[in-house]
Amino acid sequence: MARRSISIRVADIRDAVEVVCVYVDSWNMGFGNRMPIIEPDPARIERWRHDLSDATPTRWWVAVRENFVVGFVGIGPCRDPIEPGLGELDTIAVSPSVWHTGVGKELMVVALDGLRELGYRSAALWTLSNYPLGELFYVATGWRLNGASRDDGNQVRYDHDLRLVT
């Protein structure tokens, strides 16, 4: 079966509804019974409109296939005051219908390049602990578990040395 190509472009508020659909589907399928089921409700859509606007320091991109958003990624300064100058992978999500097709890896390349362009030498991300699907993806894209946890151990931190190209 031939791979259908994707394009990656800067996201904006017009993408909010499709971003929410990808986010909700990815969350519900990926986290399974470990997290509560979420819905694409109006409040969530409005929150994403704000997040995708220029009102926040986070930069967002969407992956588009056949005119539909199938994934997205956001980067910016670390939201936790862990160490000055630390970047953060805010969120990366891919529609389950295109998991394991390279969309996530292409988005990660854009995110890591974006962090480097912003001058970060290292970055962090937080994700659910004991989440094998996420762990495999993050490790394959150059992230390393750093041992920190929060939320009573329910979330773990990964770090990426941005001076290394993966």
C-alpha positions in Angstrom: 0.0 0.0 0.0 1.4 3.4 -1.0 2.0 6.0 1.7 -0.2 9.1 1.3 1.9 12.2 1.8 1.3 14.7 4.5 2.2 18.4 4.7 3.1 20.2 7.9 2.2 23.8 8.3 1.9 26.4 11.1 -1.4 26.0 13.0 -3.8 28.8 13.7 -7.2 29.3 15.4 -9.1 28.0 12.3 -7.6 24.6 13.1 -9.1 24.4 16.6 -12.0 22.0 15.8 -9.8 19.5 13.9 -7.1 19.8 16.5 -9.6 19.0 19.3 -10.8 15.9 17.3 -7.3 14.6 16.9 -6.5 15.4 20.6 -9.7 13.7 21.9 -9.3 10.6 19.7 -5.6 10.2 20.5 -6.2 10.7 24.2 -9.1 8.2 24.4 -7.4 5.5 22.3 -3.9 6.0 23.7 -4.6 6.2 27.4 -7.4 3.7 27.3 -8.8 3.0 30.8 -5.9 4.8 32.5 -7.5 8.3 32.0 -11.1 9.4 31.9 -12.8 9.6 28.4 -12.9 13.1 27.1 -15.2 14.7 24.6 -14.8 17.4 21.9 -17.0 19.9 23.8 -17.3 23.7 23.2 -15.1 24.6 26.2 -12.3 22.4 24.9 -12.6 23.9 21.4 -12.5 27.4 22.9 -9.4 26.5 25.0 -7.6 25.3 21.9 -8.6 28.4 19.9 -6.8 30.4 22.6 -3.8 28.0 22.7 -3.5 28.2 18.9 -3.7 32.0 18.9 -0.8 34.3 19.1 -1.7 35.0 22.8 0.6 32.3 24.1 4.4 31.7 23.7 3.7 28.2 22.3 4.3 27.6 18.6 2.0 25.0 16.9 2.1 23.0 13.7 -0.4 20.7 12.2 0.1 17.7 9.9 -2.4 17.6 7.0 -3.3 14.7 4.8 -5.9 15.0 2.1 -7.1 18.4 3.5 -7.6 17.0 7.0 -5.6 17.6 10.2 -4.2 14.3 11.3 -1.8 15.4 13.9 -0.3 18.4 15.7 2.6 19.5 17.9 3.4 22.4 20.1 6.6 23.7 21.6 7.7 26.6 23.8 9.4 27.6 27.0 9.2 25.0 29.8 6.0 25.8 31.8 7.6 24.4 35.0 10.3 26.6 36.4 12.8 23.8 36.5 15.8 25.4 34.9 16.1 28.6 32.9 16.4 28.2 29.2 14.7 24.8 29.0 12.4 24.3 26.1 9.3 22.0 26.3 7.4 19.7 23.9 4.0 20.9 25.0 1.8 18.4 23.2 2.1 16.0 20.3 -0.9 14.0 19.2 -1.7 12.0 16.1 -5.0 10.6 14.9 -5.1 6.9 15.7 -6.1 6.2 12.1 -2.5 7.2 11.1 -0.5 5.8 14.0 2.6 4.0 12.9 2.7 5.8 9.5 5.5 8.3 10.2 3.2 11.3 10.9 4.3 11.5 14.6 8.0 11.3 13.6 7.6 14.0 11.0 5.9 16.3 13.6 8.7 15.5 16.1 11.4 16.6 13.6 9.6 19.9 13.1 9.2 20.3 16.9 12.9 19.6 17.7 14.0 21.9 14.9 11.7 24.6 16.2 13.1 24.3 19.7 16.7 24.6 18.3 15.6 27.6 16.2 14.3 29.2 19.4 17.8 28.8 20.9 17.1 25.9 23.3 19.9 23.5 24.0 17.6 21.0 25.8 14.0 20.3 26.2 11.6 18.4 28.5 8.3 16.8 28.1 5.9 15.3 30.6 3.7 12.2 29.9 1.8 9.5 31.7 3.9 7.0 33.5 3.8 3.4 32.5 2.7 4.3 29.0 4.5 1.9 26.7 3.2 3.4 23.4 4.5 6.8 24.4 7.7 5.5 25.8 8.6 3.7 22.6 7.8 6.8 20.5 9.8 9.2 22.7 12.8 7.0 23.0 12.8 6.4 19.2 12.9 10.1 18.6 15.8 10.8 21.0 14.1 11.5 24.3 15.4 9.9 27.5 13.6 9.3 30.8 15.2 11.6 33.4 13.8 10.1 36.6 11.6 13.0 37.6 7.9 12.4 38.3 5.0 14.5 39.4 1.3 14.0 40.2 2.1 11.2 42.8 4.2 9.4 40.2 1.5 9.4 37.5 3.6 11.6 35.2 7.2 11.2 34.2 9.6 13.6 32.5 11.7 12.9 29.4 14.6 15.1 28.3 16.1 15.8 24.9 19.6 17.1 24.3 18.9 19.4 21.3 22.6 19.6 20.5 22.3 16.0 19.2 20.4 15.4 15.9 18.4 12.2 15.9 
